[in-house]
Amino acid sequence: MRYAQGGGLTDAERGTRERLRLQAVERFEGGQKNGEIAAALRVSERSVERWRRAWREQGDDGVLSKGSPGRPRLSEAEIIRLERELARGPLAHGWADQRWTLARIKSLIGRLFHVSYSVEGTWRLLKRHGWSWQQPARRAIERDDEAVEAWRKEIWPRVRASRRNAAPGWSSRTKPGSR
């Protein structure tokens, strides 16, 4: 079975697959052949062979779901420690300003717990534990709203010029129309 780009099965899909394997076990016990089981359950014969081998070697536990492959790599105690360290601020950890970025938090997790997360994985970890991205509640004192509006009206339309209309031509460099 092929999985969608970016991940495996959801919990519901994993449960469905597990029920399918358990149906196969009932058929194993009934003495059916792999081809018959594969046709009846609409799966590949190779999958049925793998399930039968797992069932033979480990019993019913061999065909049960192992759970999500993306289990958290930090324990609850480590999450609590991470939250304490984040509360101390970036300055306490050697950064020059008071901004926590995902890359900095990823680096901090690596230093504290010797666990490697991707930037996206760091975001998912934080989100799962109730953190959210923040932005300043007020604008900078130095901001000049009139200058911003003038730039938006006068300069931005020139910068964001529309693309030229495509003229018919050749894709080959050897054709005369491509010169």
C-alpha positions as CSV (number, residue, x, y, z in Angstrom):
1,M,0.0,0.0,0.0
2,R,1.4,3.4,-0.9
3,Y,1.0,6.2,1.5
4,A,0.2,9.8,0.7
5,Q,3.1,12.2,0.4
6,G,4.3,13.1,3.9
7,G,3.1,10.4,6.1
8,G,1.7,7.0,6.9
9,L,-1.7,6.2,8.2
10,T,-4.0,8.0,10.6
11,D,-5.2,6.2,13.8
12,A,-8.5,5.3,12.1
13,E,-6.7,3.9,9.0
14,R,-4.3,2.0,11.2
15,G,-7.3,0.5,13.1
16,T,-8.9,-0.5,9.8
17,R,-5.7,-2.2,8.6
18,E,-5.4,-4.0,12.0
19,R,-9.0,-5.4,11.6
20,L,-8.1,-6.6,8.2
21,R,-5.1,-8.5,9.5
22,L,-7.2,-10.0,12.3
23,Q,-9.7,-11.2,9.6
24,A,-6.7,-12.8,7.8
25,V,-5.8,-14.6,11.1
26,E,-9.3,-16.1,11.3
27,R,-8.8,-17.4,7.8
28,F,-5.3,-18.7,8.6
29,E,-6.9,-20.7,11.4
30,G,-9.6,-21.9,9.0
31,G,-6.8,-23.3,6.8
32,Q,-7.3,-21.1,3.8
33,K,-4.5,-20.5,1.3
34,N,-2.8,-17.1,0.9
35,G,-4.2,-16.5,-2.6
36,E,-7.8,-17.1,-1.4
37,I,-7.3,-14.8,1.6
38,A,-5.7,-12.1,-0.6
39,A,-8.6,-12.2,-3.1
40,A,-11.2,-12.2,-0.3
41,L,-9.7,-9.2,1.6
42,R,-8.6,-7.4,-1.6
43,V,-4.9,-7.1,-0.6
44,S,-1.7,-8.4,-2.2
45,E,-0.6,-12.0,-1.7
46,R,2.7,-10.7,-0.5
47,S,1.0,-8.9,2.4
48,V,-0.9,-12.0,3.4
49,E,2.4,-13.9,3.3
50,R,4.0,-11.3,5.7
51,W,1.0,-11.5,8.0
52,R,1.0,-15.3,8.1
53,R,4.7,-15.3,9.0
54,A,4.2,-12.7,11.7
55,W,1.3,-14.7,13.1
56,R,3.2,-18.0,13.0
57,E,6.2,-16.5,14.8
58,Q,4.5,-14.2,17.3
59,G,0.8,-15.3,17.4
60,D,-2.0,-12.7,17.4
61,D,0.4,-10.0,18.8
62,G,2.4,-10.3,15.5
63,V,-0.4,-8.8,13.4
64,L,-1.5,-6.1,15.9
65,S,-0.7,-2.5,15.1
66,K,2.5,-1.2,16.6
67,G,1.0,2.3,16.9
68,S,2.1,5.5,15.3
69,P,5.7,5.5,14.0
70,G,5.9,9.2,15.0
71,R,5.8,8.6,18.8
72,P,7.2,11.6,20.7
73,R,10.9,11.3,21.4
74,L,10.8,13.5,24.5
75,S,9.3,12.3,27.7
76,E,6.8,14.4,29.7
77,A,9.6,15.3,32.2
78,E,11.8,16.5,29.3
79,I,8.9,18.6,27.9
80,I,8.6,20.3,31.3
81,R,12.3,20.9,31.4
82,L,12.2,22.3,27.9
83,E,9.3,24.7,28.9
84,R,11.4,25.9,31.9
85,E,14.4,26.6,29.6
86,L,12.2,28.4,27.0
87,A,10.8,30.6,29.8
88,R,14.4,31.6,30.8
89,G,14.7,33.2,27.3
90,P,17.1,33.0,24.4
91,L,19.7,35.3,26.1
92,A,20.2,32.7,28.9
93,H,21.1,30.2,26.1
94,G,23.6,32.4,24.3
95,W,21.5,34.2,21.6
96,A,21.9,37.9,21.2
97,D,18.2,38.9,21.2
98,Q,14.9,37.8,22.9
99,R,13.4,36.0,19.9
100,W,12.8,32.3,20.0
101,T,12.8,30.8,16.5
102,L,12.1,27.2,15.6
103,A,15.7,26.8,14.5
104,R,16.9,28.0,17.9
105,I,14.4,25.8,19.8
106,K,15.5,22.8,17.6
107,S,19.1,23.6,18.6
108,L,18.2,23.9,22.2
109,I,16.5,20.5,22.2
110,G,19.6,19.0,20.6
111,R,21.8,20.5,23.3
112,L,19.7,19.6,26.2
113,F,18.4,16.1,25.3
114,H,20.7,15.0,22.5
115,V,17.7,14.4,20.3
116,S,17.5,15.6,16.7
117,Y,14.3,17.2,15.4
118,S,13.6,18.9,12.1
119,V,12.3,22.5,12.2
120,E,8.9,21.1,11.2
121,G,9.1,18.4,13.9
122,T,9.9,21.1,16.4
123,W,6.9,23.1,15.4
124,R,4.6,20.0,15.7
125,L,6.1,19.2,19.1
126,L,5.5,22.7,20.4
127,K,2.0,22.9,18.9
128,R,1.1,19.5,20.5
129,H,2.0,20.9,23.9
130,G,0.0,24.1,23.6
131,W,2.6,26.6,22.2
132,S,1.7,28.9,19.4
133,W,3.6,31.4,17.3
134,Q,3.6,34.9,18.5
135,Q,4.1,38.3,16.9
136,P,4.4,41.7,18.6
137,A,1.1,43.1,19.9
138,R,2.0,46.7,18.8
139,R,3.9,48.3,16.1
140,A,7.3,49.8,16.3
141,I,7.5,53.4,17.5
142,E,9.7,54.2,14.5
143,R,7.1,53.0,12.0
144,D,6.0,55.7,9.5
145,D,2.5,54.7,8.3
146,E,2.5,57.4,5.6
147,A,5.7,56.2,4.1
148,V,4.5,52.6,4.2
149,E,1.2,53.6,2.4
150,A,3.2,55.6,-0.2
151,W,5.5,52.7,-0.9
152,R,2.5,50.3,-1.2
153,K,0.7,52.6,-3.7
154,E,3.7,53.8,-5.8
155,I,6.6,51.4,-5.6
156,W,4.9,48.0,-5.0
157,P,2.9,48.0,-8.3
158,R,6.2,48.6,-10.2
159,V,8.0,45.9,-8.3
160,R,5.2,43.5,-8.8
161,A,4.9,44.1,-12.5
162,S,2.8,41.6,-14.4
163,R,4.6,39.0,-16.5
164,R,5.0,39.5,-20.2
165,N,2.6,37.8,-22.4
166,A,4.2,34.7,-23.8
167,A,4.9,35.0,-27.5
168,P,4.9,31.9,-29.7
169,G,8.4,30.6,-30.1
170,W,10.5,27.5,-30.1
171,S,11.9,25.6,-27.2
172,S,14.9,24.4,-29.2
173,R,18.0,26.6,-29.4
174,T,18.7,25.3,-32.9
175,K,15.4,26.7,-34.3
176,P,15.5,30.2,-35.8
177,G,12.5,31.4,-33.7
178,S,14.4,30.9,-30.4
179,R,17.1,33.6,-31.1
